[in-house]
């Protein structure tokens, strides 16, 4: 059995979730079951969740957030949703049927104090041996970076939003 890798995509540039979903697509192409847990993004329509429905049970999405926390109307509800989402994530991580687990925007839960880094590292340390885990989000904690087998930092160089171009279907969502 191959070693399960812990991969972190972090930084202030666009593409962290996109890179993780590319890995998910690659895994599904090899018949590997993928579980995606999205912590911050809300239940609104997005292309990746629609696409996942077409993969015959090989890719599952669990949307646990209420939307972007910087626009929150109730941070306590966000905290509660994050902890419930973490419970779902722990169940997926512990399930050996998943060859890859994507924890989308997990870094924010540690950064905002919704979860402790120690709790996250403990759960990751108990995962099945061959399971790959991909974590996305800005400002990954030092402990996650130290534990990771692969770290990629996305750096913002230029983004259409800075020129007043709004998020577009198929590009940002």
C-alpha positions in Angstrom: 0.0 0.0 0.0 1.3 3.5 -0.9 1.9 6.0 1.9 -1.0 8.4 2.3 0.2 12.0 1.8 -0.8 15.1 3.7 -0.9 18.0 1.2 -1.4 21.7 2.0 -2.3 24.3 -0.5 -2.1 27.7 1.1 -1.2 31.4 0.4 -3.0 34.5 -0.7 -3.4 33.6 -4.4 -6.3 32.0 -6.2 -6.2 28.4 -7.0 -6.0 26.4 -3.7 -9.4 24.8 -4.0 -9.0 24.5 -7.7 -5.8 22.6 -7.3 -7.4 20.3 -4.7 -10.3 19.6 -7.0 -7.9 18.8 -9.8 -6.3 16.2 -7.5 -9.8 14.8 -6.8 -10.6 14.5 -10.5 -7.3 12.6 -10.9 -8.1 10.3 -8.0 -11.6 9.6 -9.3 -10.1 8.8 -12.7 -8.3 6.0 -10.9 -11.4 4.8 -9.2 -10.4 6.2 -5.8 -13.3 7.5 -3.7 -13.0 11.1 -2.6 -14.7 12.9 0.2 -14.7 16.8 0.0 -15.7 18.8 3.1 -16.1 22.5 2.5 -15.9 24.4 5.8 -16.5 28.1 4.9 -18.3 28.2 1.6 -22.0 28.1 1.9 -24.6 26.0 0.2 -25.0 28.2 -2.8 -24.7 26.8 -6.3 -21.2 26.0 -7.6 -19.9 24.0 -10.5 -17.7 21.6 -8.6 -20.6 20.2 -6.6 -22.7 19.8 -9.7 -19.8 18.0 -11.4 -19.4 15.6 -8.4 -22.9 14.3 -8.9 -21.8 12.8 -12.2 -19.1 10.6 -10.7 -21.2 7.6 -9.7 -20.6 7.8 -6.0 -16.8 8.2 -6.3 -16.9 11.9 -5.1 -19.0 13.2 -2.2 -19.4 16.8 -1.1 -20.3 17.8 2.4 -20.9 21.6 2.6 -20.7 22.5 6.2 -20.3 26.3 6.2 -22.8 29.1 6.3 -20.9 31.3 3.8 -17.8 33.4 4.0 -17.1 34.3 7.7 -16.0 37.8 6.9 -19.6 38.6 5.8 -21.1 36.7 8.8 -24.3 37.8 10.4 -23.6 35.5 13.5 -20.1 34.3 14.2 -21.5 31.9 16.9 -23.5 30.1 14.2 -20.4 30.0 12.1 -18.5 28.4 15.0 -21.2 25.8 15.6 -21.4 25.0 11.8 -17.6 24.6 11.7 -17.6 22.2 14.7 -20.4 20.2 13.2 -18.5 20.1 9.9 -15.4 18.9 11.7 -17.4 16.0 13.1 -18.4 15.1 9.6 -14.8 15.4 8.5 -13.5 13.2 11.2 -16.0 10.5 10.2 -14.9 10.7 6.6 -11.2 10.7 7.6 -11.7 7.6 9.7 -13.5 5.8 6.9 -11.0 3.6 4.9 -13.3 3.6 1.9 -12.1 7.2 1.1 -8.7 7.2 -0.6 -8.6 10.9 -0.6 -10.2 13.5 1.6 -10.2 17.2 0.8 -10.6 19.6 3.7 -11.4 22.8 1.9 -10.7 26.0 3.8 -9.8 24.1 7.0 -7.0 26.5 7.8 -9.5 29.2 8.7 -11.0 27.1 11.4 -7.7 26.9 13.2 -6.9 30.6 12.4 -10.3 31.8 13.9 -10.0 29.5 16.9 -13.0 27.3 15.9 -10.7 24.2 16.2 -7.4 23.7 17.7 -4.4 22.7 15.6 -3.8 19.8 18.1 -7.3 18.4 17.4 -6.8 18.6 13.7 -3.3 17.0 13.8 -4.6 14.2 16.1 -7.4 13.3 13.7 -5.0 13.3 10.7 -2.6 11.1 12.7 -5.3 8.5 13.0 -6.3 8.3 9.4 -6.0 5.0 7.4 -2.5 4.4 6.2 -3.0 4.9 2.5 -5.4 7.8 2.6 -4.4 11.1 1.1 -5.6 14.3 2.7 -5.5 17.7 1.0 -6.0 20.9 3.1 -6.7 24.3 1.6 -6.9 27.8 2.9 -4.8 30.9 3.6 -2.4 31.1 6.5 -1.9 27.4 7.2 -0.7 26.9 10.7 3.0 26.0 11.5 2.0 22.6 12.8 0.1 21.7 9.5 3.0 22.9 7.5 5.4 20.8 9.5 3.3 17.7 9.3 2.6 18.0 5.5 4.4 15.9 3.0 3.7 18.6 0.3 3.1 22.3 0.7 2.3 24.6 -2.2 1.9 28.3 -1.6 -0.2 30.2 -4.1 0.9 33.8 -4.5 -1.3 36.5 -5.8 0.4 38.3 -8.8 -2.6 39.6 -10.6 -6.4 39.0 -10.2 -9.3 40.2 -12.3 -11.2 41.3 -9.2 -8.6 44.1 -8.7 -9.7 45.5 -12.1 -13.3 45.4 -11.0 -14.2 42.1 -12.8 -16.7 40.1 -10.6 -16.4 36.4 -9.9 -17.5 34.3 -12.9 -19.3 31.0 -13.2 -16.9 28.3 -14.2 -13.8 30.3 -13.0 -14.5 31.2 -9.4 -17.5 29.0 -8.7 
